[in-house]
Amino acid sequence: MTQTLSYKPTFTKLVSKEGSAEYPLKAIHVCEETFAPLEVAYDYEAIKAQVSREKIAQGPNSIWRYKPFLPVESENPIDLGTGMTPLIKSNRLARRLGLKHLYIKNDAVNMPTLSFKDRVVSVALTRAKELGFTTVSCASTGNLANSTAAIAAHAGLDCCVFIPADLEAGKILGTLIYNPTVMAVKGNYDQVNRLCCEIANTYGWGFVNINLRPYYSEGSKTLAFEVAEQLGWRLPDHIVAPLASGSLFTKIYKGFQEFVKVGLVEDKPVRCSGAQAEGCAPIAKAFKEGRDFVAPVKPNTIAKSIAIGNPADGIYALEIARKTNGYIETATDAEIIEGIKLLAETEGIFTETAGRSTIAVLKKLVESGRIDPEETVVVYITGNGLKTQEAVQGYLCEPLVIEPKLESFERALERSRTLERLEWQQVIV
Ligand SMILES: *Cc1c(COP(=O)(O)O)cnc(C)c1O
């Protein structure tokens, strides 16, 4: 297994996303000339010379099977079994929506902290160690703090995370358990992020989503690689993913393109559609109004993990949705809560608010004819519902409380069947 990881490094420099400026492979994230984000560049000939479908398939059962596409050198990257989450062929949800070929990429069961963020953090902290950082940090809407704290603990790095003070209890507990320093900031995510930018410049810490962001964000490409491999080395026709900063969305697109570039899959257009919560939808708003800039908004939604009012990669996500003939749609909080029932009842998957907005948007895109029933569609479920239980409390049935006696059970069963029948009659009437 370790043998498959001894690839020659293939990443060569950081480049500006606007203009032609180039930078060395250090902990920097913005272009000094244009203030545009920096992006990792690769030598694709070097990747091509080292990869094959067989070699990847024989690699570790984690994101590190795609190591030549990731910006790390170490032969022993941090590996807690992140990635290779199930790609599930949907039958019941697909039928309900009228789709023929729907797949669910289920990062609600990603390791170690049950969200897609484990992918980006595994890459960022591996790179942080290579760059000599001993303290790592992040500005988080919740999942990122869970992930950074857990993976830093495993890697023996000191950790200090910053979260908005009003986060869901499950997200806070799910960070504290790893015993990092937790700063709960009285403000929203965008304020947390601004504070962290100031700290990153002065404290010499590795902030996974600030000064390490070019490396961090590359981890999201594995969401594309895995889907292509799990579909039998082919690309889907259409993907639907949630948008917060927009990073994940842009990297899924980049991942598909890279697989084409090195000849691992055949080229074909992949339509990329995005989901935002209506209470925080700066990218969807720009998309629908035909603008090419994203005006910041103040978030107000239960989908806290995707509530970023000033999205760093918003314009790049816009560009991709437009050029791939995708669409960016929103879901209201009520529709998001409906999404829980739909995905849980039809597929047995309990996703968090971000995932539900994706399901709600998937439904809208089918109903408005923007998704063709014949298309092979992959919907990305990025987080786990057990972390955000308060979002659905009060919307679910109560358990039937009974005595430990057969007749008590039988009475309750009869009552519940009558209730069901009544509900059915109401539906039919
Ligand atoms: C962070 C997050 C996202 C979106 O991430 P971006 O790359 O910032 O767009 C989506 N879903 C969940 C559950 C997240 O935690």
The ligand as an ORCA input file, in Angstrom:
! r2SCAN-3c Opt
* xyz 0 1
  C     -18.513     23.699      4.247
  C     -19.676     22.941      3.772
  C     -20.174     23.050      2.456
  C     -19.679     23.998      1.387
  O     -18.383     24.337      1.300
  P     -17.737     25.449      0.373
  O     -16.564     24.786     -0.214
  O     -17.356     26.571      1.287
  O     -18.732     25.903     -0.660
  C     -21.233     22.241      2.090
  N     -21.795     21.384      2.957
  C     -21.369     21.255      4.211
  C     -22.061     20.288      5.109
  C     -20.293     22.018      4.668
  O     -19.874     21.868      5.942
*
